[in-house]
Amino acid sequence: MINTSNSALAINGGIPVTREPVLIHKPFLEEDDFIAVDRAVRSTFVSGDGPDCREFERMLAEYLGARHVLFVNSATAALELAFRARNFPAGSEVIVPDFTYTSTALGALYNNLKIVLADVYADNGSIDTSKIERLITSRTVAIAPVDYAGIPADMDAINDIARRYGLYVVHDTAQSIGSLYKGRKTGILADISTFSFHGTKNMTTGEGGAVVTDDDALASRIRVLREKGTDKHSFLTDNRTRGFYEYIDTGNSYVQSNILGALGVSQLKKIDLMNGIRKDIAARYIDGLKEISGLDLLRIPEWAQPNWHIFGILVPPGNRYWVMDALRAEGIMANVHYSPLHLNRYYSHLATDDAMPGSMEFFSRLLRLPLYPSLTHDEQEKVIAAVKKVFGT
Ligand SMILES: Cc1ncc(COP(=O)(O)O)c(C=O)c1O
């Protein structure tokens, strides 16, 4: 039972579990990454779509079992391109989970599409598939499910709805590199998928993202859109002799530097190792935190094998900020992560009458604990000790 006035707690003046803060996330960058970047810089091919970018795209396509991977400078750009490639009429509707990062919605908004928010499950933040169909209208063109915490959304159910209504599925896999859905990797489960390689993700290129699709037409359009509307990619590939390339569309500058391609290659080589360490730490937490009254873990459906991007705990709603502050006082830098889109100023006009009960409950209970490959055994023990102390176990 939580006793907020327990004087042994650091928040109440007691001695903290650790005076050396345990941070919430750290990228796993080692000698092989430094060497890769150094080599790429020394090659002097530092601009976009270079040989290391192409090698990274080839390796990621092989890792996922996908036909096309396009490395771009963020998942936000990838989402924008995923919608842009389809030229949907302005005002068409896209169903987006209420509990996601703003980028899932921005991708559609940049293309003059309208966001329709869907509720999520209160116990893991994933789009509630039983509530999608009621949101479909004659203007709906797409669904954009998100793999919150690296737990795959129920893609078979979503694809089935999409097939019946003729909708495009943009799978926001920003958090789920290496996760499995019914034994299949995320990234190949929808019309198009979008990864993030931001510094907080399971593998990183500093900033970065990728569009993944098996659709040749989508891939070739996005290849042009990400390179300012030019056919420079095929110019470089075909080695044509005209000496210039053509402007065949509009677009933006979303290609990645070759330096970051090199980092992508070195990080991807060890993604399974890094995810494996995360899995071991998560197993230690699950064991260490079991049977704490008032504390639940995110539900992982039986068909999901997450990449443990986030280790979330669900705490009593009224105590959430107090638990976070109490953990921080103990030296554990827990945090909250997103707030439901409709609670944010920009999206407040999208609030609906049913008030998103799943999303609100999930948000009111969620806290994240530190989880990353370089987290030492000692730090893991401190995290467990601090949670138990705060919960009075
Ligand atoms: C679900 C989701 N979508 C998109 C993004 C955006 O990623 P990026 O920073 O690469 O644009 C994030 C980033 O945290 C995310 O969590």
The ligand as a Tripos MOL2 file, in Angstrom:
@<TRIPOS>MOLECULE
LIG
   16    16     1     0     0
SMALL
NO_CHARGES

@<TRIPOS>ATOM
      1 C1          4.8160    6.7640  -32.1130 C.3       1 LIG1
      2 C2          5.7940    7.7630  -32.6590 C.ar      1 LIG1
      3 N1          5.6260    8.2170  -33.9110 N.ar      1 LIG1
      4 C3          6.4970    9.0960  -34.4570 C.ar      1 LIG1
      5 C4          7.5580    9.5750  -33.7240 C.ar      1 LIG1
      6 C5          8.4620   10.6070  -34.3520 C.3       1 LIG1
      7 O1          9.7620   10.1470  -34.5260 O.3       1 LIG1
      8 P1         10.9060   11.1140  -35.0930 P.3       1 LIG1
      9 O2         11.4600   11.8400  -33.9010 O.co2     1 LIG1
     10 O3         11.9000   10.1940  -35.7180 O.co2     1 LIG1
     11 O4         10.2940   12.0240  -36.0750 O.co2     1 LIG1
     12 C6          7.7730    9.1370  -32.4260 C.ar      1 LIG1
     13 C7          8.9020    9.6680  -31.6350 C.2       1 LIG1
     14 O5          9.0360    9.4600  -30.4580 O.2       1 LIG1
     15 C8          6.8720    8.2040  -31.8710 C.ar      1 LIG1
     16 O6          7.0190    7.7380  -30.6270 O.3       1 LIG1
@<TRIPOS>BOND
     1     1     2 1
     2     2     3 ar
     3     2    15 ar
     4     3     4 ar
     5     4     5 ar
     6     5     6 1
     7     5    12 ar
     8     6     7 1
     9     7     8 1
    10     8     9 2
    11     8    10 1
    12     8    11 1
    13    12    13 1
    14    12    15 ar
    15    13    14 2
    16    15    16 1
@<TRIPOS>SUBSTRUCTURE
     1 LIG1         1 GROUP 0 **** ****
